[in-house]
Amino acid sequence: MHLTRTEPNANLHRFYRLEIVPGLFGDWGLVRNWGRIGSYGQVRTDWYDTKAEAKNARFELHMKKAKRGYE
């Protein structure tokens, strides 16, 4: 899932990516990558026991970002 937020008047050009990936031991990771458009940004991975938990976490983050203006 790729989200962006741009506000040219405020010189704000940001991205936020969310991806669910399988782990080596049957767990699931939610990989988050965020930063200024055109840069590599920062990366964080949170691990969950089930794919359903990872999907719920992704949905919650998506809703939080939507409230902040990400599309």
Predicted model as a PDB file, atoms N, CA, C, CB and O in Angstrom, pLDDT in the B-factor column:
MODEL        1                                                                  
ATOM      1  N   MET A   1       0.850  -1.156   0.000  1.00 90.00           N  
ATOM      2  CA  MET A   1       0.000   0.000   0.000  1.00 90.00           C  
ATOM      3  C   MET A   1       0.905   1.230   0.000  1.00 90.00           C  
ATOM      4  CB  MET A   1      -0.972  -0.009   1.219  1.00 90.00           C  
ATOM      5  O   MET A   1       1.787   1.359   0.849  1.00 90.00           O  
ATOM      6  N   HIS A   2       0.688   2.112  -0.934  1.00 94.00           N  
ATOM      7  CA  HIS A   2       1.517   3.311  -1.070  1.00 94.00           C  
ATOM      8  C   HIS A   2       0.637   4.539  -0.864  1.00 94.00           C  
ATOM      9  CB  HIS A   2       2.221   3.357  -2.467  1.00 94.00           C  
ATOM     10  O   HIS A   2      -0.333   4.739  -1.596  1.00 94.00           O  
ATOM     11  N   LEU A   3       0.970   5.363   0.130  1.00 93.00           N  
ATOM     12  CA  LEU A   3       0.216   6.569   0.439  1.00 93.00           C  
ATOM     13  C   LEU A   3       1.108   7.781   0.222  1.00 93.00           C  
ATOM     14  CB  LEU A   3      -0.324   6.534   1.890  1.00 93.00           C  
ATOM     15  O   LEU A   3       2.316   7.720   0.452  1.00 93.00           O  
ATOM     16  N   THR A   4       0.518   8.873  -0.216  1.00 92.00           N  
ATOM     17  CA  THR A   4       1.278  10.114  -0.376  1.00 92.00           C  
ATOM     18  C   THR A   4       0.504  11.272   0.223  1.00 92.00           C  
ATOM     19  CB  THR A   4       1.587  10.387  -1.863  1.00 92.00           C  
ATOM     20  O   THR A   4      -0.720  11.240   0.353  1.00 92.00           O  
ATOM     21  N   ARG A   5       1.265  12.293   0.581  1.00 93.00           N  
ATOM     22  CA  ARG A   5       0.666  13.525   1.100  1.00 93.00           C  
ATOM     23  C   ARG A   5       1.483  14.682   0.539  1.00 93.00           C  
ATOM     24  CB  ARG A   5       0.638  13.549   2.688  1.00 93.00           C  
ATOM     25  O   ARG A   5       2.678  14.803   0.807  1.00 93.00           O  
ATOM     26  N   THR A   6       0.827  15.523  -0.238  1.00 93.00           N  
ATOM     27  CA  THR A   6       1.521  16.675  -0.803  1.00 93.00           C  
ATOM     28  C   THR A   6       0.735  17.945  -0.517  1.00 93.00           C  
ATOM     29  CB  THR A   6       1.731  16.499  -2.319  1.00 93.00           C  
ATOM     30  O   THR A   6      -0.475  18.015  -0.728  1.00 93.00           O  
ATOM     31  N   GLU A   7       1.449  18.928  -0.039  1.00 92.00           N  
ATOM     32  CA  GLU A   7       0.910  20.264   0.185  1.00 92.00           C  
ATOM     33  C   GLU A   7       1.966  21.242  -0.319  1.00 92.00           C  
ATOM     34  CB  GLU A   7       0.553  20.514   1.715  1.00 92.00           C  
ATOM     35  O   GLU A   7       2.851  21.643   0.437  1.00 92.00           O  
ATOM     36  N   PRO A   8       1.878  21.633  -1.604  1.00 92.00           N  
ATOM     37  CA  PRO A   8       2.911  22.496  -2.193  1.00 92.00           C  
ATOM     38  C   PRO A   8       3.105  23.817  -1.449  1.00 92.00           C  
ATOM     39  CB  PRO A   8       2.565  22.787  -3.626  1.00 92.00           C  
ATOM     40  O   PRO A   8       4.231  24.306  -1.359  1.00 92.00           O  
ATOM     41  N   ASN A   9       2.049  24.393  -0.923  1.00 93.00           N  
ATOM     42  CA  ASN A   9       2.171  25.667  -0.206  1.00 93.00           C  
ATOM     43  C   ASN A   9       3.050  25.552   1.034  1.00 93.00           C  
ATOM     44  CB  ASN A   9       0.797  26.174   0.191  1.00 93.00           C  
ATOM     45  O   ASN A   9       3.734  26.502   1.414  1.00 93.00           O  
ATOM     46  N   ALA A  10       3.023  24.371   1.661  1.00 92.00           N  
ATOM     47  CA  ALA A  10       3.819  24.139   2.870  1.00 92.00           C  
ATOM     48  C   ALA A  10       5.119  23.390   2.549  1.00 92.00           C  
ATOM     49  CB  ALA A  10       2.997  23.349   3.901  1.00 92.00           C  
ATOM     50  O   ALA A  10       5.854  23.014   3.462  1.00 92.00           O  
ATOM     51  N   ASN A  11       5.409  23.169   1.247  1.00 91.00           N  
ATOM     52  CA  ASN A  11       6.587  22.422   0.806  1.00 91.00           C  
ATOM     53  C   ASN A  11       6.617  21.036   1.456  1.00 91.00           C  
ATOM     54  CB  ASN A  11       7.880  23.200   1.141  1.00 91.00           C  
ATOM     55  O   ASN A  11       7.666  20.570   1.900  1.00 91.00           O  
ATOM     56  N   LEU A  12       5.458  20.392   1.504  1.00 92.00           N  
ATOM     57  CA  LEU A  12       5.299  19.088   2.137  1.00 92.00           C  
ATOM     58  C   LEU A  12       5.043  18.050   1.057  1.00 92.00           C  
ATOM     59  CB  LEU A  12       4.143  19.104   3.179  1.00 92.00           C  
ATOM     60  O   LEU A  12       4.015  18.087   0.380  1.00 92.00           O  
ATOM     61  N   HIS A  13       5.986  17.116   0.898  1.00 95.00           N  
ATOM     62  CA  HIS A  13       5.884  16.054  -0.105  1.00 95.00           C  
ATOM     63  C   HIS A  13       6.362  14.764   0.560  1.00 95.00           C  
ATOM     64  CB  HIS A  13       6.735  16.389  -1.407  1.00 95.00           C  
ATOM     65  O   HIS A  13       7.560  14.488   0.602  1.00 95.00           O  
ATOM     66  N   ARG A  14       5.420  13.978   1.076  1.00 96.00           N  
ATOM     67  CA  ARG A  14       5.777  12.790   1.849  1.00 96.00           C  
ATOM     68  C   ARG A  14       5.123  11.527   1.299  1.00 96.00           C  
ATOM     69  CB  ARG A  14       5.384  12.978   3.301  1.00 96.00           C  
ATOM     70  O   ARG A  14       4.102  11.581   0.613  1.00 96.00           O  
ATOM     71  N   PHE A  15       5.740  10.385   1.619  1.00 96.00           N  
ATOM     72  CA  PHE A  15       5.181   9.089   1.257  1.00 96.00           C  
ATOM     73  C   PHE A  15       5.171   8.182   2.475  1.00 96.00           C  
ATOM     74  CB  PHE A  15       5.980   8.445   0.104  1.00 96.00           C  
ATOM     75  O   PHE A  15       5.907   8.404   3.437  1.00 96.00           O  
ATOM     76  N   TYR A  16       4.336   7.166   2.424  1.00 96.00           N  
ATOM     77  CA  TYR A  16       4.233   6.166   3.481  1.00 96.00           C  
ATOM     78  C   TYR A  16       3.843   4.858   2.819  1.00 96.00           C  
ATOM     79  CB  TYR A  16       3.194   6.585   4.587  1.00 96.00           C  
ATOM     80  O   TYR A  16       2.800   4.785   2.171  1.00 96.00           O  
ATOM     81  N   ARG A  17       4.663   3.821   2.969  1.00 96.00           N  
ATOM     82  CA  ARG A  17       4.379   2.513   2.377  1.00 96.00           C  
ATOM     83  C   ARG A  17       4.164   1.491   3.481  1.00 96.00           C  
ATOM     84  CB  ARG A  17       5.529   2.065   1.439  1.00 96.00           C  
ATOM     85  O   ARG A  17       4.854   1.504   4.500  1.00 96.00           O  
ATOM     86  N   LEU A  18       3.203   0.610   3.266  1.00 96.00           N  
ATOM     87  CA  LEU A  18       2.908  -0.482   4.195  1.00 96.00           C  
ATOM     88  C   LEU A  18       2.898  -1.784   3.404  1.00 96.00           C  
ATOM     89  CB  LEU A  18       1.538  -0.258   4.932  1.00 96.00           C  
ATOM     90  O   LEU A  18       2.235  -1.884   2.372  1.00 96.00           O  
ATOM     91  N   GLU A  19       3.637  -2.783   3.890  1.00 97.00           N  
ATOM     92  CA  GLU A  19       3.696  -4.069   3.198  1.00 97.00           C  
ATOM     93  C   GLU A  19       3.744  -5.196   4.223  1.00 97.00           C  
ATOM     94  CB  GLU A  19       4.925  -4.135   2.254  1.00 97.00           C  
ATOM     95  O   GLU A  19       4.486  -5.118   5.202  1.00 97.00           O  
ATOM     96  N   ILE A  20       2.964  -6.230   4.000  1.00 97.00           N  
ATOM     97  CA  ILE A  20       2.961  -7.398   4.871  1.00 97.00           C  
ATOM     98  C   ILE A  20       3.834  -8.465   4.222  1.00 97.00           C  
ATOM     99  CB  ILE A  20       1.504  -7.927   5.121  1.00 97.00           C  
ATOM    100  O   ILE A  20       3.650  -8.801   3.053  1.00 97.00           O  
ATOM    101  N   VAL A  21       4.793  -8.999   4.994  1.00 97.00           N  
ATOM    102  CA  VAL A  21       5.725 -10.002   4.473  1.00 97.00           C  
ATOM    103  C   VAL A  21       5.770 -11.197   5.426  1.00 97.00           C  
ATOM    104  CB  VAL A  21       7.149  -9.394   4.285  1.00 97.00           C  
ATOM    105  O   VAL A  21       5.640 -11.026   6.638  1.00 97.00           O  
ATOM    106  N   PRO A  22       5.955 -12.408   4.886  1.00 97.00           N  
ATOM    107  CA  PRO A  22       6.088 -13.583   5.749  1.00 97.00           C  
ATOM    108  C   PRO A  22       7.482 -13.651   6.366  1.00 97.00           C  
ATOM    109  CB  PRO A  22       5.798 -14.867   4.955  1.00 97.00           C  
ATOM    110  O   PRO A  22       8.469 -13.258   5.744  1.00 97.00           O  
ATOM    111  N   GLY A  23       7.547 -14.151   7.590  1.00 95.00           N  
ATOM    112  CA  GLY A  23       8.826 -14.345   8.277  1.00 95.00           C  
ATOM    113  C   GLY A  23       9.325 -15.759   8.087  1.00 95.00           C  
ATOM    114  O   GLY A  23       8.634 -16.587   7.494  1.00 95.00           O  
ATOM    115  N   LEU A  24      10.492 -16.042   8.571  1.00 95.00           N  
ATOM    116  CA  LEU A  24      11.095 -17.365   8.427  1.00 95.00           C  
ATOM    117  C   LEU A  24      10.509 -18.405   9.374  1.00 95.00           C  
ATOM    118  CB  LEU A  24      12.572 -17.270   8.650  1.00 95.00           C  
ATOM    119  O   LEU A  24      10.626 -19.606   9.130  1.00 95.00           O  
ATOM    120  N   PHE A  25       9.887 -17.954  10.443  1.00 93.00           N  
ATOM    121  CA  PHE A  25       9.436 -18.875  11.485  1.00 93.00           C  
ATOM    122  C   PHE A  25       7.922 -18.910  11.629  1.00 93.00           C  
ATOM    123  CB  PHE A  25      10.054 -18.498  12.802  1.00 93.00           C  
ATOM    124  O   PHE A  25       7.410 -19.186  12.715  1.00 93.00           O  
ATOM    125  N   GLY A  26       7.199 -18.634  10.546  1.00 93.00           N  
ATOM    126  CA  GLY A  26       5.752 -18.677  10.573  1.00 93.00           C  
ATOM    127  C   GLY A  26       5.106 -17.397  11.063  1.00 93.00           C  
ATOM    128  O   GLY A  26       3.882 -17.332  11.184  1.00 93.00           O  
ATOM    129  N   ASP A  27       5.903 -16.377  11.346  1.00 96.00           N  
ATOM    130  CA  ASP A  27       5.340 -15.102  11.778  1.00 96.00           C  
ATOM    131  C   ASP A  27       5.178 -14.189  10.565  1.00 96.00           C  
ATOM    132  CB  ASP A  27       6.240 -14.431  12.860  1.00 96.00           C  
ATOM    133  O   ASP A  27       5.574 -14.541   9.453  1.00 96.00           O  
ATOM    134  N   TRP A  28       4.596 -13.023  10.792  1.00 98.00           N  
ATOM    135  CA  TRP A  28       4.327 -12.073   9.711  1.00 98.00           C  
ATOM    136  C   TRP A  28       4.834 -10.702  10.112  1.00 98.00           C  
ATOM    137  CB  TRP A  28       2.814 -12.018   9.377  1.00 98.00           C  
ATOM    138  O   TRP A  28       4.677 -10.272  11.254  1.00 98.00           O  
ATOM    139  N   GLY A  29       5.442 -10.027   9.156  1.00 97.00           N  
ATOM    140  CA  GLY A  29       5.987  -8.706   9.419  1.00 97.00           C  
ATOM    141  C   GLY A  29       5.219  -7.626   8.689  1.00 97.00           C  
ATOM    142  O   GLY A  29       4.777  -7.822   7.557  1.00 97.00           O  
ATOM    143  N   LEU A  30       5.061  -6.485   9.341  1.00 97.00           N  
ATOM    144  CA  LEU A  30       4.480  -5.303   8.718  1.00 97.00           C  
ATOM    145  C   LEU A  30       5.630  -4.322   8.517  1.00 97.00           C  
ATOM    146  CB  LEU A  30       3.311  -4.676   9.595  1.00 97.00           C  
ATOM    147  O   LEU A  30       6.130  -3.723   9.468  1.00 97.00           O  
ATOM    148  N   VAL A  31       6.037  -4.172   7.256  1.00 97.00           N  
ATOM    149  CA  VAL A  31       7.155  -3.302   6.916  1.00 97.00           C  
ATOM    150  C   VAL A  31       6.603  -1.925   6.599  1.00 97.00           C  
ATOM    151  CB  VAL A  31       7.976  -3.869   5.718  1.00 97.00           C  
ATOM    152  O   VAL A  31       5.734  -1.767   5.740  1.00 97.00           O  
ATOM    153  N   ARG A  32       7.126  -0.923   7.312  1.00 97.00           N  
ATOM    154  CA  ARG A  32       6.715   0.467   7.093  1.00 97.00           C  
ATOM    155  C   ARG A  32       7.913   1.237   6.562  1.00 97.00           C  
ATOM    156  CB  ARG A  32       6.167   1.119   8.411  1.00 97.00           C  
ATOM    157  O   ARG A  32       9.017   1.133   7.097  1.00 97.00           O  
ATOM    158  N   ASN A  33       7.691   2.000   5.520  1.00 97.00           N  
ATOM    159  CA  ASN A  33       8.732   2.835   4.926  1.00 97.00           C  
ATOM    160  C   ASN A  33       8.129   4.211   4.730  1.00 97.00           C  
ATOM    161  CB  ASN A  33       9.269   2.236   3.565  1.00 97.00           C  
ATOM    162  O   ASN A  33       7.077   4.344   4.104  1.00 97.00           O  
ATOM    163  N   TRP A  34       8.792   5.255   5.264  1.00 97.00           N  
ATOM    164  CA  TRP A  34       8.228   6.593   5.173  1.00 97.00           C  
ATOM    165  C   TRP A  34       9.337   7.623   5.011  1.00 97.00           C  
ATOM    166  CB  TRP A  34       7.380   6.908   6.412  1.00 97.00           C  
ATOM    167  O   TRP A  34      10.491   7.385   5.366  1.00 97.00           O  
ATOM    168  N   GLY A  35       8.954   8.778   4.464  1.00 96.00           N  
ATOM    169  CA  GLY A  35       9.913   9.864   4.319  1.00 96.00           C  
ATOM    170  C   GLY A  35       9.461  10.857   3.262  1.00 96.00           C  
ATOM    171  O   GLY A  35       8.301  10.864   2.849  1.00 96.00           O  
ATOM    172  N   ARG A  36      10.391  11.692   2.835  1.00 96.00           N  
ATOM    173  CA  ARG A  36      10.132  12.696   1.808  1.00 96.00           C  
ATOM    174  C   ARG A  36      10.177  12.028   0.436  1.00 96.00           C  
ATOM    175  CB  ARG A  36      11.163  13.862   1.892  1.00 96.00           C  
ATOM    176  O   ARG A  36      11.050  11.200   0.177  1.00 96.00           O  
ATOM    177  N   ILE A  37       9.248  12.381  -0.437  1.00 95.00           N  
ATOM    178  CA  ILE A  37       9.227  11.835  -1.784  1.00 95.00           C  
ATOM    179  C   ILE A  37      10.557  12.163  -2.458  1.00 95.00           C  
ATOM    180  CB  ILE A  37       8.025  12.399  -2.604  1.00 95.00           C  
ATOM    181  O   ILE A  37      11.009  13.308  -2.440  1.00 95.00           O  
ATOM    182  N   GLY A  38      11.171  11.150  -3.050  1.00 93.00           N  
ATOM    183  CA  GLY A  38      12.466  11.304  -3.695  1.00 93.00           C  
ATOM    184  C   GLY A  38      13.621  10.796  -2.854  1.00 93.00           C  
ATOM    185  O   GLY A  38      14.744  10.688  -3.346  1.00 93.00           O  
ATOM    186  N   SER A  39      13.358  10.478  -1.573  1.00 94.00           N  
ATOM    187  CA  SER A  39      14.397   9.934  -0.701  1.00 94.00           C  
ATOM    188  C   SER A  39      14.075   8.468  -0.403  1.00 94.00           C  
ATOM    189  CB  SER A  39      14.510  10.761   0.623  1.00 94.00           C  
ATOM    190  O   SER A  39      12.985   7.983  -0.707  1.00 94.00           O  
ATOM    191  N   TYR A  40      15.039   7.779   0.192  1.00 94.00           N  
ATOM    192  CA  TYR A  40      14.812   6.390   0.589  1.00 94.00           C  
ATOM    193  C   TYR A  40      13.939   6.300   1.831  1.00 94.00           C  
ATOM    194  CB  TYR A  40      16.140   5.688   0.838  1.00 94.00           C  
ATOM    195  O   TYR A  40      13.210   5.324   2.006  1.00 94.00           O  
ATOM    196  N   GLY A  41      14.004   7.293   2.681  1.00 95.00           N  
ATOM    197  CA  GLY A  41      13.192   7.321   3.886  1.00 95.00           C  
ATOM    198  C   GLY A  41      13.708   6.382   4.960  1.00 95.00           C  
ATOM    199  O   GLY A  41      14.842   5.907   4.903  1.00 95.00           O  
ATOM    200  N   GLN A  42      12.864   6.126   5.930  1.00 97.00           N  
ATOM    201  CA  GLN A  42      13.185   5.244   7.045  1.00 97.00           C  
ATOM    202  C   GLN A  42      12.357   3.981   6.931  1.00 97.00           C  
ATOM    203  CB  GLN A  42      12.935   5.943   8.402  1.00 97.00           C  
ATOM    204  O   GLN A  42      11.293   3.978   6.312  1.00 97.00           O  
ATOM    205  N   VAL A  43      12.852   2.899   7.534  1.00 98.00           N  
ATOM    206  CA  VAL A  43      12.164   1.605   7.470  1.00 98.00           C  
ATOM    207  C   VAL A  43      12.045   1.047   8.878  1.00 98.00           C  
ATOM    208  CB  VAL A  43      12.919   0.603   6.539  1.00 98.00           C  
ATOM    209  O   VAL A  43      12.969   1.139   9.686  1.00 98.00           O  
ATOM    210  N   ARG A  44      10.879   0.465   9.151  1.00 97.00           N  
ATOM    211  CA  ARG A  44      10.644  -0.210  10.428  1.00 97.00           C  
ATOM    212  C   ARG A  44       9.807  -1.451  10.157  1.00 97.00           C  
ATOM    213  CB  ARG A  44       9.932   0.739  11.460  1.00 97.00           C  
ATOM    214  O   ARG A  44       8.878  -1.412   9.350  1.00 97.00           O  
ATOM    215  N   THR A  45      10.131  -2.552  10.825  1.00 97.00           N  
ATOM    216  CA  THR A  45       9.364  -3.785  10.690  1.00 97.00           C  
ATOM    217  C   THR A  45       8.843  -4.195  12.055  1.00 97.00           C  
ATOM    218  CB  THR A  45      10.224  -4.915  10.067  1.00 97.00           C  
ATOM    219  O   THR A  45       9.614  -4.325  13.006  1.00 97.00           O  
ATOM    220  N   ASP A  46       7.536  -4.400  12.156  1.00 97.00           N  
ATOM    221  CA  ASP A  46       6.903  -4.916  13.365  1.00 97.00           C  
ATOM    222  C   ASP A  46       6.442  -6.340  13.062  1.00 97.00           C  
ATOM    223  CB  ASP A  46       5.698  -4.002  13.829  1.00 97.00           C  
ATOM    224  O   ASP A  46       5.864  -6.599  12.007  1.00 97.00           O  
ATOM    225  N   TRP A  47       6.699  -7.256  13.988  1.00 97.00           N  
ATOM    226  CA  TRP A  47       6.381  -8.673  13.764  1.00 97.00           C  
ATOM    227  C   TRP A  47       5.126  -9.083  14.534  1.00 97.00           C  
ATOM    228  CB  TRP A  47       7.569  -9.563  14.181  1.00 97.00           C  
ATOM    229  O   TRP A  47       4.894  -8.648  15.662  1.00 97.00           O  
ATOM    230  N   TYR A  48       4.318  -9.943  13.882  1.00 97.00           N  
ATOM    231  CA  TYR A  48       3.051 -10.422  14.454  1.00 97.00           C  
ATOM    232  C   TYR A  48       2.986 -11.937  14.296  1.00 97.00           C  
ATOM    233  CB  TYR A  48       1.817  -9.737  13.764  1.00 97.00           C  
ATOM    234  O   TYR A  48       3.603 -12.505  13.396  1.00 97.00           O  
ATOM    235  N   ASP A  49       2.231 -12.582  15.184  1.00 96.00           N  
ATOM    236  CA  ASP A  49       2.118 -14.042  15.161  1.00 96.00           C  
ATOM    237  C   ASP A  49       1.295 -14.553  13.982  1.00 96.00           C  
ATOM    238  CB  ASP A  49       1.503 -14.528  16.452  1.00 96.00           C  
ATOM    239  O   ASP A  49       1.595 -15.610  13.427  1.00 96.00           O  
ATOM    240  N   THR A  50       0.255 -13.805  13.594  1.00 96.00           N  
ATOM    241  CA  THR A  50      -0.609 -14.260  12.503  1.00 96.00           C  
ATOM    242  C   THR A  50      -0.729 -13.179  11.431  1.00 96.00           C  
ATOM    243  CB  THR A  50      -2.006 -14.640  13.038  1.00 96.00           C  
ATOM    244  O   THR A  50      -0.475 -12.000  11.678  1.00 96.00           O  
ATOM    245  N   LYS A  51      -1.119 -13.609  10.252  1.00 96.00           N  
ATOM    246  CA  LYS A  51      -1.317 -12.666   9.154  1.00 96.00           C  
ATOM    247  C   LYS A  51      -2.487 -11.736   9.457  1.00 96.00           C  
ATOM    248  CB  LYS A  51      -1.558 -13.418   7.831  1.00 96.00           C  
ATOM    249  O   LYS A  51      -2.466 -10.566   9.073  1.00 96.00           O  
ATOM    250  N   ALA A  52      -3.505 -12.246  10.143  1.00 97.00           N  
ATOM    251  CA  ALA A  52      -4.665 -11.429  10.499  1.00 97.00           C  
ATOM    252  C   ALA A  52      -4.263 -10.276  11.418  1.00 97.00           C  
ATOM    253  CB  ALA A  52      -5.741 -12.293  11.175  1.00 97.00           C  
ATOM    254  O   ALA A  52      -4.761  -9.162  11.257  1.00 97.00           O  
ATOM    255  N   GLU A  53      -3.372 -10.526  12.377  1.00 97.00           N  
ATOM    256  CA  GLU A  53      -2.908  -9.462  13.266  1.00 97.00           C  
ATOM    257  C   GLU A  53      -2.148  -8.401  12.475  1.00 97.00           C  
ATOM    258  CB  GLU A  53      -2.016 -10.039  14.384  1.00 97.00           C  
ATOM    259  O   GLU A  53      -2.305  -7.205  12.721  1.00 97.00           O  
ATOM    260  N   ALA A  54      -1.325  -8.839  11.528  1.00 97.00           N  
ATOM    261  CA  ALA A  54      -0.569  -7.897  10.698  1.00 97.00           C  
ATOM    262  C   ALA A  54      -1.519  -7.064   9.834  1.00 97.00           C  
ATOM    263  CB  ALA A  54       0.444  -8.652   9.805  1.00 97.00           C  
ATOM    264  O   ALA A  54      -1.306  -5.864   9.661  1.00 97.00           O  
ATOM    265  N   LYS A  55      -2.561  -7.692   9.294  1.00 97.00           N  
ATOM    266  CA  LYS A  55      -3.535  -6.955   8.478  1.00 97.00           C  
ATOM    267  C   LYS A  55      -4.292  -5.935   9.323  1.00 97.00           C  
ATOM    268  CB  LYS A  55      -4.527  -7.928   7.812  1.00 97.00           C  
ATOM    269  O   LYS A  55      -4.547  -4.821   8.865  1.00 97.00           O  
ATOM    270  N   ASN A  56      -4.653  -6.304  10.549  1.00 97.00           N  
ATOM    271  CA  ASN A  56      -5.344  -5.366  11.440  1.00 97.00           C  
ATOM    272  C   ASN A  56      -4.453  -4.166  11.770  1.00 97.00           C  
ATOM    273  CB  ASN A  56      -5.775  -6.077  12.737  1.00 97.00           C  
ATOM    274  O   ASN A  56      -4.923  -3.029  11.803  1.00 97.00           O  
ATOM    275  N   ALA A  57      -3.173  -4.423  12.012  1.00 97.00           N  
ATOM    276  CA  ALA A  57      -2.239  -3.331  12.303  1.00 97.00           C  
ATOM    277  C   ALA A  57      -2.083  -2.425  11.085  1.00 97.00           C  
ATOM    278  CB  ALA A  57      -0.865  -3.890  12.732  1.00 97.00           C  
ATOM    279  O   ALA A  57      -2.020  -1.203  11.224  1.00 97.00           O  
ATOM    280  N   ARG A  58      -2.020  -3.023   9.885  1.00 97.00           N  
ATOM    281  CA  ARG A  58      -1.915  -2.227   8.664  1.00 97.00           C  
ATOM    282  C   ARG A  58      -3.154  -1.361   8.480  1.00 97.00           C  
ATOM    283  CB  ARG A  58      -1.717  -3.136   7.443  1.00 97.00           C  
ATOM    284  O   ARG A  58      -3.043  -0.198   8.094  1.00 97.00           O  
ATOM    285  N   PHE A  59      -4.322  -1.911   8.749  1.00 97.00           N  
ATOM    286  CA  PHE A  59      -5.564  -1.154   8.615  1.00 97.00           C  
ATOM    287  C   PHE A  59      -5.586   0.029   9.588  1.00 97.00           C  
ATOM    288  CB  PHE A  59      -6.779  -2.068   8.859  1.00 97.00           C  
ATOM    289  O   PHE A  59      -5.960   1.138   9.207  1.00 97.00           O  
ATOM    290  N   GLU A  60      -5.187  -0.205  10.844  1.00 96.00           N  
ATOM    291  CA  GLU A  60      -5.166   0.870  11.837  1.00 96.00           C  
ATOM    292  C   GLU A  60      -4.207   1.987  11.424  1.00 96.00           C  
ATOM    293  CB  GLU A  60      -4.767   0.318  13.211  1.00 96.00           C  
ATOM    294  O   GLU A  60      -4.538   3.166  11.550  1.00 96.00           O  
ATOM    295  N   LEU A  61      -3.025   1.622  10.932  1.00 96.00           N  
ATOM    296  CA  LEU A  61      -2.076   2.637  10.476  1.00 96.00           C  
ATOM    297  C   LEU A  61      -2.615   3.388   9.262  1.00 96.00           C  
ATOM    298  CB  LEU A  61      -0.727   1.992  10.139  1.00 96.00           C  
ATOM    299  O   LEU A  61      -2.441   4.602   9.147  1.00 96.00           O  
ATOM    300  N   HIS A  62      -3.269   2.662   8.360  1.00 96.00           N  
ATOM    301  CA  HIS A  62      -3.852   3.304   7.182  1.00 96.00           C  
ATOM    302  C   HIS A  62      -4.887   4.339   7.602  1.00 96.00           C  
ATOM    303  CB  HIS A  62      -4.491   2.257   6.252  1.00 96.00           C  
ATOM    304  O   HIS A  62      -4.911   5.439   7.050  1.00 96.00           O  
ATOM    305  N   MET A  63      -5.733   4.015   8.555  1.00 95.00           N  
ATOM    306  CA  MET A  63      -6.750   4.955   9.020  1.00 95.00           C  
ATOM    307  C   MET A  63      -6.106   6.170   9.697  1.00 95.00           C  
ATOM    308  CB  MET A  63      -7.717   4.257   9.990  1.00 95.00           C  
ATOM    309  O   MET A  63      -6.565   7.295   9.495  1.00 95.00           O  
ATOM    310  N   LYS A  64      -5.058   5.966  10.493  1.00 95.00           N  
ATOM    311  CA  LYS A  64      -4.372   7.089  11.134  1.00 95.00           C  
ATOM    312  C   LYS A  64      -3.759   8.018  10.096  1.00 95.00           C  
ATOM    313  CB  LYS A  64      -3.287   6.582  12.089  1.00 95.00           C  
ATOM    314  O   LYS A  64      -3.837   9.240  10.222  1.00 95.00           O  
ATOM    315  N   LYS A  65      -3.152   7.436   9.077  1.00 94.00           N  
ATOM    316  CA  LYS A  65      -2.532   8.249   8.025  1.00 94.00           C  
ATOM    317  C   LYS A  65      -3.584   8.964   7.186  1.00 94.00           C  
ATOM    318  CB  LYS A  65      -1.651   7.377   7.124  1.00 94.00           C  
ATOM    319  O   LYS A  65      -3.356  10.090   6.745  1.00 94.00           O  
ATOM    320  N   ALA A  66      -4.725   8.333   6.959  1.00 94.00           N  
ATOM    321  CA  ALA A  66      -5.802   8.978   6.206  1.00 94.00           C  
ATOM    322  C   ALA A  66      -6.314  10.216   6.952  1.00 94.00           C  
ATOM    323  CB  ALA A  66      -6.960   7.981   5.958  1.00 94.00           C  
ATOM    324  O   ALA A  66      -6.640  11.227   6.330  1.00 94.00           O  
ATOM    325  N   LYS A  67      -6.384  10.134   8.266  1.00 94.00           N  
ATOM    326  CA  LYS A  67      -6.810  11.291   9.064  1.00 94.00           C  
ATOM    327  C   LYS A  67      -5.827  12.447   8.969  1.00 94.00           C  
ATOM    328  CB  LYS A  67      -6.982  10.890  10.520  1.00 94.00           C  
ATOM    329  O   LYS A  67      -6.202  13.608   9.131  1.00 94.00           O  
ATOM    330  N   ARG A  68      -4.553  12.117   8.702  1.00 92.00           N  
ATOM    331  CA  ARG A  68      -3.528  13.149   8.597  1.00 92.00           C  
ATOM    332  C   ARG A  68      -3.368  13.672   7.176  1.00 92.00           C  
ATOM    333  CB  ARG A  68      -2.211  12.613   9.089  1.00 92.00           C  
ATOM    334  O   ARG A  68      -2.515  14.522   6.924  1.00 92.00           O  
ATOM    335  N   GLY A  69      -4.188  13.169   6.233  1.00 91.00           N  
ATOM    336  CA  GLY A  69      -4.181  13.711   4.893  1.00 91.00           C  
ATOM    337  C   GLY A  69      -3.491  12.858   3.841  1.00 91.00           C  
ATOM    338  O   GLY A  69      -3.355  13.290   2.696  1.00 91.00           O  
ATOM    339  N   TYR A  70      -3.056  11.670   4.198  1.00 93.00           N  
ATOM    340  CA  TYR A  70      -2.426  10.775   3.218  1.00 93.00           C  
ATOM    341  C   TYR A  70      -3.499  10.124   2.345  1.00 93.00           C  
ATOM    342  CB  TYR A  70      -1.570   9.685   3.932  1.00 93.00           C  
ATOM    343  O   TYR A  70      -4.567   9.749   2.830  1.00 93.00           O  
ATOM    344  N   GLU A  71      -3.203   9.998   1.066  1.00 90.00           N  
ATOM    345  CA  GLU A  71      -4.140   9.361   0.125  1.00 90.00           C  
ATOM    346  C   GLU A  71      -3.468   8.208  -0.560  1.00 90.00           C  
ATOM    347  CB  GLU A  71      -4.658  10.367  -0.919  1.00 90.00           C  
ATOM    348  O   GLU A  71      -4.083   7.539  -1.391  1.00 90.00           O  
TER     349      GLU A  71                                                      
ENDMDL                                                                          
END                                                                             
